[in-house]
Amino acid sequence: MTEKEKQQQGMLYQADNAEVLKELYYCENECFEINQIPPSRREERMERLRRLFGKAGKSMFIVAPFFCDYGYNIEVGDNFFANTNCVILDEAKVTFGDNVFIAPNCSFYTAGHPLNVEQRNKKLEYALPIHVGNNVWIGGNVTVVPGVTIGDNTTIGAGSVVTHDIPSGVLAAGNPCRVIKKIEE
C-alpha cells in the first residue's frame, strides 16, 4: 500500500513521502498564485479555486488569503462563503453542505499526529475527514479538528475549538466546543 493510499484510509502514513509532498507543493503554489489575484478579478480567483477543489457548488465566494493542502479533497455545496484567512488542511476529505458561512480566521484540520513520540518523530501522521452540514454558520477564529461532523442548521460560536461531533439544530461554543442550546424556529 502506498503512503498516499494509507493517508486516504485514515492510517498512519509517512508525511514526508515524495508522492505526498509533490501534491502538497503543487497546491501550495496554486494557493500562492490564487492569493495574488487582485480583488478586481474575483471571478478569476473563484474559477481557479473551483478547478482546485474536488467539488464546488453554485455561488461560492472565498475571501483571500485562503490556504489548503491539496484542494481536491475539499467539497463545497451551493451558496458557500468563507471569509479571510480560512485554512483547510485537507489531507482527508472536507465536505461543506449548502448555505455554509465561515467567519474570518477559521481552520479545519484533517491532519493529526500520533501521541507516541517515536512515531511522531518519524514524521508519521494520520488524516480523518471533516463534515459540515447544510445551513451552518461558523463564527470567527473557530478551529475544527480531525474526524469531526457538524450537523445541519447549527451555529458554532466564535473562538470555539470543535473536538467532537456537534448535532444538528444547536448553538455550540467553547473550548472544547459544547452545545449551549437547541435552536428553536
QUIRAMO-V771759 format. One record per backbone hydrogen bond with DSSP energy under -1.0 kcal/mol. NH is the residue of the N-H (numbers start at 1). CO is the residue of the C=O. E is the energy in kcal/mol with one decimal. If there is no record, write none. Layout:
NH_CO_E, NH_CO_E
//
This chain:
6_2_-2.2, 7_3_-2.4, 8_4_-2.2, 9_5_-1.1, 10_7_-1.4, 11_6_-2.3, 13_125_-2.7, 15_123_-2.6, 17_14_-1.6, 21_17_-2.8, 22_18_-2.2, 23_19_-1.4, 24_20_-1.8, 25_21_-3.1, 26_22_-1.9, 27_23_-2.2, 28_24_-2.3, 29_25_-2.1, 30_26_-2.2, 31_27_-2.9, 32_28_-2.0, 33_29_-2.5, 34_30_-2.9, 35_31_-2.5, 37_34_-1.2, 41_38_-2.5, 42_39_-1.1, 45_41_-1.8, 46_42_-2.8, 47_43_-2.3, 48_44_-2.2, 49_45_-2.2, 50_46_-2.6, 51_47_-1.9, 52_48_-1.5, 53_49_-2.5, 54_71_-1.1, 54_74_-1.7, 55_74_-1.5, 57_76_-1.3, 61_80_-2.4, 63_82_-2.7, 67_86_-2.3, 69_88_-1.2, 72_70_-1.3, 74_71_-2.1, 75_94_-2.6, 76_55_-2.2, 77_97_-1.1, 79_58_-3.1, 81_100_-2.4, 82_61_-2.0, 83_102_-2.5, 85_65_-1.9, 87_106_-2.3, 88_67_-2.5, 89_108_-2.8, 90_88_-1.4, 91_89_-1.0, 94_73_-3.0, 95_130_-2.4, 96_75_-3.1, 97_132_-1.7, 99_78_-2.9, 101_136_-2.5, 102_81_-2.4, 103_138_-2.8, 105_84_-2.5, 107_142_-2.6, 108_87_-2.6, 109_144_-3.0, 110_89_-2.2, 112_126_-2.8, 120_116_-2.5, 121_117_-2.8, 123_120_-1.8, 124_119_-1.6, 125_13_-2.0, 126_112_-2.4, 128_110_-2.1, 130_93_-2.1, 131_148_-2.2, 132_95_-3.4, 133_150_-2.5, 135_98_-2.9, 137_154_-1.9, 138_101_-2.9, 139_156_-3.1, 141_104_-2.3, 143_160_-2.4, 144_107_-2.5, 145_162_-2.2, 148_145_-1.2, 150_131_-3.0, 151_166_-2.5, 153_134_-2.7, 155_170_-2.4, 156_137_-2.7, 157_172_-3.1, 159_140_-2.8, 160_157_-1.4, 161_174_-2.2, 162_143_-3.3, 166_149_-2.5, 169_152_-2.7, 171_181_-2.9, 172_155_-2.6, 173_178_-2.3, 177_161_-2.9, 178_173_-2.0, 180_171_-3.3, 181_171_-1.5, 183_169_-2.9
//
